[in-house]
Amino acid sequence: MNSLTLKQLRYFEALARHRHFGRAAEACAISQPALSMQIRELEDALGTALFDRGARQVRLTGFGEEFAERARDILRSVDELGDLARASREQLAGRLRIGVIPTIAPYLLPTIIGDLARSHADLDIRVRETVTPKLLRELTEGRLDTAIVALPVSEPSFTETPLFEEHFVLVRPGEDAGKPVPSPEKLREMRLLLLEEGHCFRDQALSFCNLRSPLPRELLDGSSLSTLVQMVGAGIGVTLIPDMAVPVETRSASVSVARFGAPQPSRTVGMIWRRTSPLANQLMQISHLVRRSAETLRVARGKLSETV
C-alpha cells in the first residue's frame, strides 16, 4: 500500500468520472497506454480490481465505488492544502475555476472576466458552463472553486452570497408588440417555450405560471435561450428570458419584449463555494467585484434601451 501515489489517484478519479480510457487520458493530458498502466499498477497495489472493463466503456466495481469516494476526499484535501497557501497571500493568484449556469454565462462572463483580468492580473481563470446540478456536484468534489447560480441552492455544505436580483421578461412575435401583457393565468393557455429539463430557469418560469407536471402539450422545449427566441421569431410560441439576455438574444430575431406587472417574476443570482474552502475570504472579495460588474452591465443595458 505504500506504493500508492497522488498521481495514480488523480488518474483513477478521471477514469471513474469519464468511464472511458480515451476521454480520461485526454483530461489528464497523457497517452491512453500510460493511463492504463497507472490504473493497472494501482489495482495491483490494492490487490483487487477497481473497474470492470467493457468493449465500449468501463464501470466501477463495488470496491471501486467505495474507493472513489475516499479518493475524492483525499484529492480535495490535497487541493485545499494548496489553497491554504494561496489564501495567505494578500491577493488571489493562480488558478480560479468558476462554474456558471448557461442562462448567465454568455451575458455576464465577458464583463466579469475583463474586470478580473484588470484587478487580478495573476489569476488564471478557468470557466465551466453547465446546469446547476452538475455545478453543485463538481463544486462538492473540488473540481470547481466557486459557481454563479440562481439562489437558493439550499446545500448546508455551501456558502451562498447574493449578487443581484433580475427580472424575467416576455418575448413574443414582433406583431404582438401592442397587445396587452398576458397574466400568468393567460400564459398557461399559450404555447410556452421553455428550456429543457435540468435548467433551473425552466423551473422558475413554470413556478411563475403556476404550472406543474404533467405539462400540457402546448409547452415545447429548447436547448438554449437563443433557440427559444428564434422559435418565437418564427411564430411558434412565446417564452420568458432573463433581463440580461435581452440585448444579445433579441437583436437578430423578429420579436417584441414586454415586462410583466407587479409582482414581476425574478430570480436571485449569487455565488457559492464550499464552506471548508480556505479561499473563502478571497472568494467573498471576488463576489464584490462580480456584483460591481453586474451593476455596470445593468446600467449600460439601461442606457442602451433608452436610445432604442
Sequence and secondary structure as in RCSB ss.txt:
>XXXX:A:sequence
MNSLTLKQLRYFEALARHRHFGRAAEACAISQPALSMQIRELEDALGTALFDRGARQVRLTGFGEEFAERARDIL
RSVDELGDLARASREQLAGRLRIGVIPTIAPYLLPTIIGDLARSHADLDIRVRETVTPKLLRELTEGRLDTAIVA
LPVSEPSFTETPLFEEHFVLVRPGEDAGKPVPSPEKLREMRLLLLEEGHCFRDQALSFCNLRSPLPRELLDGSSL
STLVQMVGAGIGVTLIPDMAVPVETRSASVSVARFGAPQPSRTVGMIWRRTSPLANQLMQISHLVRRSAETLRVA
RGKLSETV
>XXXX:A:secstr
 TT  HHHHHHHHHHHHH SHHHHHHHHTS HHHHHHHHHHHHHHHTS SEEE SS EEE HHHHHHHHHHHHHH
HHHHHHHHHHHHTSSS  EEEEEEE TTTHHHHHHHHHHHHHHH TTEEEEEEE  HHHHHHHHHTTS SEEEEE
E    TTEEEEEEEEEEEEEEEEGGGTTS    HHHHTTS EEEE TT HHHHHHHHHTT  SS  TT EEESSH
HHHHHHHHTTS EEEEEGGGHHHHSTTS EEEE   SS  EEEEEEEEETT TTHHHHHHHHHHHHHHHHHHHHH
HHHHHHH 
